[in-house]
């Protein structure tokens, strides 16, 4: 790992948690599961779309279930991706004011941002679970694949919960360390990648 790099990834590109002990192990494990889910989801969506296009041109008709599979994969990628982005400090930030204040002020602001975002994610987790209960009660099914529609939305509360936990851990990391952290494994700052080459 380079000294100038703000991200706690080693030279092989694997994620190293900034959390100690058991929490760090769980954080790394969840990160690996999310990375696999995202990679497999994107690949499956690309393959499904390509096969559907080829079927449409060769046989004159696309796969009747292709749209539903892509819908499921988009939901999976979206909600697995929010936790992954939070863990790697990759969410879009409006940082003009944040960047202009001194390090102590940034630390306080980052703790506040992480705690508020964590509460918002848990709030969304609660309401998405309620939405799934509503869908379950209605008994709607996917017309092509034939299973209940509430199953495909299960990733929403899981993704919100993991993201909420990640932001809560980011607040804790900022409370217990001297540096300012964007996530448990990403130190605030810009790396000079041109000088590392």
N, C-alpha and C positions, 0 to 999 in steps of 0.2 A: 504494500500500500504506500502510495506517495505521501510525503509530508504535507504537500500543498492541497491534497484532495480533501474536500469537506465531507465526502461520503465514506462511510465505513464499509466499503467493499474491498476485498482483497484483489490481488492481481489477476485472479482467475474469473473475477466478476461475480463471485458468490457473496451473499449478504452476510455480514457479521452484525449481530444485534449489539446495541449499546447497553443492553440490560444485563445485570449480573445473574449468574446461576440458573435456576430453574426457569425463571421468566425469560431469560435470554434464549434458552433452549426452545421453549414454546414459541417465542417470537420468530426464531429461525425456521422452525418446522412449519409454522403457518405461512411464512414467506415463501417457502419452497412449494407448498401445496397451492398457494395462489399463483405462483409463477407457472406451474404445470397446468393449472386450470386455464389461465389466460392463453398460454401457448397452444394447448390442445384446442381450446375454443376457437381461436382465430384460424388455426389450420383447418379444423372441421368446417367452419363457416366458408372458407375459401374453396375447399373441396366440394362441399355441397352446392355452392353457387356455380362452380365450373361444371360439375356433372349435370346440373339442371339446365345450363345453357347448351351444353353438348346434346343432351336429350331432346331439347326443344328443336335444335337444328337437324339432328339425325332422324328422330322419330316424329317430328312435327308436334310434339306435345311434351311439356316439361313434367317434372316429378310433382305429383299432386301434394306431397307433404313437405316439399322443400321450403316453402315460406314459413311453415310452423317450426321447422327445425332451426332456421335462421333466427326466428323470433326468440326461441328458447336460448340459443347461443348468445344473442345480443344481451339478454337479461343476465345470463351467467357472467359474461365478460364485463358488463357494466358494474355489477355489484361485487365481483371478485376484484375488479380493478380499483375501486375506491379505497379499499383497505391496502392494496399493494402500493398505490400512489401515496397514501398517507405514510406508510412505513418508510418509503424512500424519499419523502419530502418533495414530491413531484406535483403537488396540487398547484394550480394557478394562484398566484398571490398578487394583490395590489400593494406594492411595497414602497411607494415613493416616500410616504411619511415614515414608515418603519425604517427604511435605510438611512434616513436623515437624522435619526435620534441616536444618542450614545448607546454603548453596549448594555449598560444597566437598564436603560429604558426599553431596549429591544427585548431583553430577557423578561422583564415584567409584562410587556405587551405580548410576547410569545406565550407565556404562561396563561394569560387571560384568553388569548385566541384559542389555544389548545383546549382549555376548559370549556369555553362557550361552544366550540365545535363539537367536543365530546358530548355535551348535554344535547346539542341539536341532533347528533347521530343517534343517541339513545331514544330521543323523542320520536325520530323517524322510524326507528326500529319498532317501537311500541305501536305506532300507527300502521306500519306495514304489516305487522302481525295481525292487527285487527282487520285489515283489508283481506288478508288471506283467509281469516275465519269467515268473513262475509262471502268470499268466493266459494269456500268449501260448503257453506250453507246453501248456496244456490245450485250446486251440483252441475255447473257448466262443464262441458268437455270440449277438447280440441276436435274439430270435425274430421281432420285427416288422420291424426295419430290415435284418437279415441281414448285418451286418458284425461282425467280431471284437470282443469286449467289451473287450479290453485297450486299444483306441484311445481309449475314453472316459475312461480313467484316466491318460492321458498328462499331463493338466494337474496332477496331484498332485505329481510330482517337479519340474515346471517351477515351480509356485507355491511349493513349499518352498524351491527353490534361489534364486528371486528374493527371497523373504522373508529367507532366510539372508544373502544378499548385502546386502540393505537394512539389516539389523541390524548386520552387520559394518561397513558404511559409517557407521552411526550411532555406533558405538564409536569409529571413527577420527575422525569429526567432533568428538566430545566430547574426544578426546585432543588435538586440534589447535586448539581454539577456547576462548575465555574463558567463553562462555555455556554453559548446560546445554541440550542438544538432545534432544528426544523422538524425532526422526528427523533426516535430513540437512537438512530444510527447515522443521522446526517447533521453535521455541525453547520451552523449558519455561516455563509460566506460564499465567495466565488473562487473557484479553482482556476489557476492559470495553466490551462491545458497546453497552450502553445509553448511555454518554457519547459514542459515536461518531455517534449519530443526529443 
